[in-house]
């Protein structure tokens, strides 16, 4: 572990030196690349320096204790030594987490798809509740949200809604949301007060640039149609809605949210790129996934990950056994406690499978 940290610190200093070089400053591509690497190294290097400082404090305290000291001063030094040793252990754990292999998609923005599953109109209504939950969470983070496609119902739900959250690092926070979300509640249309169980599927895709996914235009079948809205609202009289089929993979994406055919096409292509990128990643990772299934979950959309129980006011994440009795706060976008617990569990699981060869 410490060999890696020394290498990282040396590289960090090397980049610092290069960033003040006029020839590098004049080369925008090189400068941006170095700044990105500098930013990626900074946290681990600062933590390593913190570690070295705590290690020096321990060494100084131990040296002092070898001298003849009066009782009061000795007690003070012993207390400081104990504190420094505890601090060092804490920093060591943080360093191990910082040195875990990073998910290369963590810094990306995301495209989120929410679709009603079992439960008909009640599932569509809960799709709307989850859409609001994620948009409220994004608002709390000051992230930008844009709807890419939606199929609303007359009662205010969604058969499906696809939206983009444009923010650096959105994927690192939301990637564990993929899967089946189950709701247990009494529908407003239920006269007998019987609890119904419905399901909603969520998929979180990392957003990718055009240059990262090469799409052959000859592989695309593009259809136009008239957009439809709930209850006759916002119905287009022109064929501005777009449906794109990627023939080799069979992936179909649609967008009807904009009045402009051109804008709908751009949005649909954005979703298609992310889906093809995800497909390519799944193929690459299939062997690894068979060897090691993450405790937090595979992100499989068929995997039931969470239950929202209205009568009991609870939310349970089945992957990590976390139950919180704050359903209203969570559905209002207060997701940090759930997301942080999922990230911590994932990190612990990776640390546990990484062996003890760090030192």
Secondary structure as UniProt FT lines:
FT   HELIX           2..19
FT   HELIX           22..25
FT   HELIX           28..65
FT   HELIX           71..98
FT   TURN            104..107
FT   STRAND          110..116
FT   TURN            118..119
FT   HELIX           120..141
FT   STRAND          144..152
FT   TURN            154..155
FT   STRAND          158..166
FT   TURN            168..169
FT   HELIX           170..174
FT   HELIX           175..177
FT   STRAND          179..185
FT   TURN            188..189
FT   TURN            191..192
FT   STRAND          196..206
FT   HELIX           210..212
FT   HELIX           217..219
FT   STRAND          220..225
FT   HELIX           230..232
FT   TURN            233..234
FT   STRAND          241..246
FT   TURN            247..250
FT   STRAND          251..255
FT   HELIX           261..291
FT   TURN            295..296
FT   TURN            301..302
FT   STRAND          304..309
FT   TURN            310..313
FT   STRAND          314..317
FT   TURN            318..321
FT   STRAND          322..324
FT   HELIX           327..331
FT   TURN            332..333
FT   HELIX           336..352
FT   TURN            353..354
//
